[in-house]
Structures are given as structure tokens and as C-alpha cells.
Amino acid sequence: MYTSTPGTAHLLSAPHQHGPATIQSLSTTLGLVWTLVRTDFKARYHGSMNGFLWALLKPACMFLVLMTVFSFLFQDPAYKLNLIVGLCLWDFFAGATTTGIMALDAKAFLIRKVRAPLWVLVLSSLANALLTLVVFATGIVVYLMASGIGLPASHAGLFVLYVGALLLLVASFSLAASVLFLRVRDLNQVWDVMIQAGFFLAPVVYPLGIVPERFHIYFYLWPPTPVIEFSRAVLLRNQVPSAAGHLYLTIEVAVCLLVSVLIFRRFAPRAAEYV
């Protein structure tokens, strides 16, 4: 359960800011995000020692387990690494979007009692999934460097951009879905089914090359697909996706952001009536 202490209550009850952003309003917003993220971690690891350390160790241990198990199961090192990269990115997308849908409903008491910006409540709920992704991504990069495969700095930079694009896609979905869920309570069940089907639509456990090229465009309509394919290209195949591919990913992210902002601005003002 989230509670506001005297030291943090002023952050949760900060009034909405209008007009040009100021240093003070930015500081207040960042303080609010930190308060929500810290409280979420405390609630998640309540009663355990070194809770934040566990938050880091769990994905790190999972990465080591996957590397060990897949090394025995798959003799082809290329497939093993492709599978781990795909699973890492997919797990973040599936987990974060599932959490994002429920973000406002899970913090309904904050919506009713304090004047916290709703978008901050939604985005702060993604912190745990983002931390797991960062640990996995760091593990992949470290492994590539330590194993002698190597990773050019430019390719590492592109991988960071692709992860950023995936984060924006997840944030866009979460903003829109969280306000829609307050009105349509079956939305999370529908999304669970879509996630299960989407796992096989995205090239997580199979290479996209086995699919006839004329069908690739349909696979790329599923948002995780270009991020997974582009990440594999720069990390494992020493290839840089085409300018057209980067343009497509940019447009996809921009459209998702635009649509989510429109939906959020349309339904967020009356969110308190549905919690």
C-alpha cells in the first residue's frame, strides 16, 4: 500500500503547472517520480533486506541461467544469442505494458486523495520493468565484449536508441490503455490474449528470415518486431539497418505517441470518476 509521509506529501499534492516549464516545476515532477518509484520498490520488497539489491540480482541471475541453459540446449551460439536478445526485449514489452494498463487503477487512492499528475503515476509504474531491461541489456553488452565477439561503439549507441524507442512505445501504450481501462474493465483480459498471440508474431524464438519476405511488412506492424530485429542486427550480425527501416521505426513511435497523448488528454480529466 502506498502511503505519503510528511516529507513527501508536498510532492504528491503539488498543483498542476501550466505555461512554460520552470526549474521548480521540473524539480517537483522529478521528485514525485522518485517518490513513487521508491515507494513501489519498498512495497514490492517489504520485509526483505537489501531490497534494491534483490531488484538487480533477480534479472542478473535470470540472465546467467538463460545463458547457461541455452548453451547446453543449443549448439549454435548465434541462435542462443538471438534468442536471449529477443526474450530480453519481449519480456520488457509484455511485462511493462501489462503493468501499464493497471497503473491508474492500482493507484486509485492517489487519484482520489491527492493532485498528482496522472501521467507521472503511469510512467513511474514502469520503473521495475525498466530496471530489469537495463540489467539484461548491460549483461548482453558485457558478454559480447568479454567473449571476444566485440561491439563497435556506434552499434552500442544504436542499441541504446532502439531500447529508447521500445520504452517510448511502451509508455505510449500505457498512457492510453491506463485511462481506457478505467472505463473498459475487460481491456486487460483482451491484452493478455494479444500478448500470448503476439509472442509468436514477434520474431522472438524464430528468425524472421524463415518467413517469406513479402509477409515481413505484416510482422513489422507489431511494434516489438522492428526493435527486436534492429537490435539483433547491430549486436549480433554487425549490420546497421537501412535508413528506410530507421524512418519506419521513427514514424511508428511518433504515431503511437501522438495517438496516446490524444487519448490520454481526452479521458484523463475524468479518471477520478471511474476509480
N, C-alpha and C positions, 0 to 999 in steps of 0.2 A: 504494500500500500504506500502511495506517495504521501508524504507529509511535508509541510513547509515550515521550516524553522524560522525564528525571528531574524536570523542573519540572511535568510534567502527570501523571505516573504515579500520584500520590496521588489525583488526581481520578478516574481510571479504576478504581482499586482501592478506592474508597470503599465501606464496607459499607452494606448496605441499612438504611434508617431506619424505625423503627416508632413508633407513637404520634403525638401532635400534632407538626405540622411546627414546626421551630425555625428561627431565622435562620441558624444554622450549616448545617443540612441544606439549606436553600433556596439558600444561597450555594454550597454544594458542587455541588448539582444544576445551577445556572446555569453554574458553572464548567465542569462536564462537558459541558454542551450547547455552550458556546462553544468548548471544546477540539475537540470532534468536528466542529463546523461549520467551524472554522478549518482543521483538518487536511484536511477534504474539499475545501475551496477550494484548498489548497496542492497536493493530489494532482491536482485537475482542471486546474489551470493551471501545473503543474510546468514549469519551464524558461522560462516567459514572464515578461516584465517587466510590472509593474503588473497582476497577475492579477485583483485585486479590481476594478480599473478596467474590465477587459475584461468582467467579470461584469455590470457596469452598462451598458456600451456596447452589448453584443450585443442585449439586448431593446430598448434605446432606438433603435438603428439599425433593428431589425426593425419597430418601431412607425412610424418615419418612412417606411420602404419601403412598408409597407401603406397608409399614408395617401396616399402619392404614387401608387402603382399604382391603388388603388381610386378615386382622384379622376379618373383617366383612363378607367377601365373603367365606372364607374357615375356617371351624371349626377345621379342622385337623392342628395343629400347625406344624407338621412335613412337610406337603405338602407346607405350606406357606413359611417356611424357605428354603426348597429345591427349590422352585420357585424363591425366591429372589436371592439365590446364583447363580442359573442358569442364570437369567436375568442380573445380575451384570457382570458376566464373558462374556456372549454372547454380551452384549451391547458394551463392550470394544473391543472385537474381530471385530464385524461388523463395528463399528464406526471408529476404528483406521485403519483397512485395507482399508476402503473406502477413508479415508483421505490420506493414504499412497500411493495409486495408483496415486493420483493427485499431490503428493508432489513436484515433479520436475517441472511439468507444471505450478503449481501455483507460483513457484519461478523462472520462466524462466528468468526474468530480472536479477536475481543474477547470473545465469549460463552464461549469455551473457556478463555481465559487470565486474564481479569480479572472482577471482580464489578461490572460496570456494569449499572445498571437497564436492562432490555430496552426499556422504553417510551421511554427517552431516546435509545437507538440508533435507534429507528424515527422519532421525531419530528425528530431532528436531520437525518435524510436528506432531509427536505422543504425544507431551507433554500434550496437553489439555485432550486427551482421557485417558492418564495415570493418570493424576491428579484426574479425575472422578473415575477411578477404585480404586485408593488409598483411596479416601474418602468413597466409598461404602464398600470396604474391611474392613476398620477401623470400620465403623458403624456396620458391621456384627459381628466382633470380640467383640466389646464393648457390643452389645446387648446380645450375648451369655454369656458373663461374668456377666452382670448385671441381666439377667433373671434367673440366678442360674443353667443354663444348664452346664456351665463350658467349659473350653477348655484347655487341657494339653499343656504345653509349646512346647512339641515335635510336637504336631499336628499343633499348630500355625506356627511352623517353616516349617513344610511340606507344609502348605498352602501358605506360602511366596514363597517356591520353585516352587510350581505349578503356581503361578502368574508370577514368573520369567520365567518359561517355556513358558507360554502363550505370554509374552512380546517378547521373542525371536522368537516365531512363527510369530507373527505379524510383527516384524522388518524384518524377513527373507522375508516374502511375500511382504512387502512394498518396500524393496530394489530391488527385481526382477521386480515387477509389475510396479514400477515407471519409470524404463528405458524402459520397453516394451511398456508402454502406449504412450510414445513419438513417437513410430513407428506404433502402432496399436491403433487408437483413439477410437475404439469400445470396448476396453477392460473393461472400467469402466461400460458400459452398461451390458456386459456379467456378470461382477462380481455382479452387483446389482441383477440380476436374481438368481445367485448362492447363494447370501446371503439370499434371500427370501426363496429359497428351503432349504438351509442349516439350517435355523431356526427350521425346523421340523425334519431334520435329526439329529441334536444335541438334546440330552435329556433335553431341557430347560423347557417345560411345561408338560412333562410326565416323569415318572420314566423309566429308561432303562429296569427294571425288567419285564415290561409288554411285552417286545419283546422276542421271543424265543431265548434262549442262543446261538443257532447255528448261529444266524444272528448278534450277537454282534460285531464280528470282522469287519463287513462291516461298522457299525456305528463308530467304533474306527478309521477307516481310515480318518474320517473327523476330522481335528486337534483339534477343541474345545472340542470334546467329552471326551477324557481321562482327560483333565484338569477339566472339569465340574464334572465328576463322582468322580475323586480322591479328589477334594475339598469338595464335599458333604460328602464323606466317613469320612474324618478326622475332618470336622467341626461339622457334624450333627449326624453321626452314630457311632462315636468313634471307627472307624476302620481304619487300615492302609493298603493301597493297597499292593498287593503282590510284591515280588522282580521282578517277570516277568513283571508286569504292569509298574513298575518304569523303567525297562530296555527298554520296548517298547517306553515309553514316551521320554526317553533319545535318543534312536535311531531316533525317529521321528523328534525331534528338531535338532539333528546333521545332518540328511539328508536334512532337509529344509534349514538349514544354508549353507551347502555345495553347494546345487543347486543354492540358491540365490546369493551366492558370485560368483559362476562361471558365472551366467547370468549377474550380475552387472559388473563384470570385462570385460566381452565380449562387452557389449553395452554402458557402461557409457562413455568411452573416446570420443565417437562421439555424445554425447547427445546434445551438443550445436548446431549441425547441424539440429536438428529436433524441436527446440523450437521456 
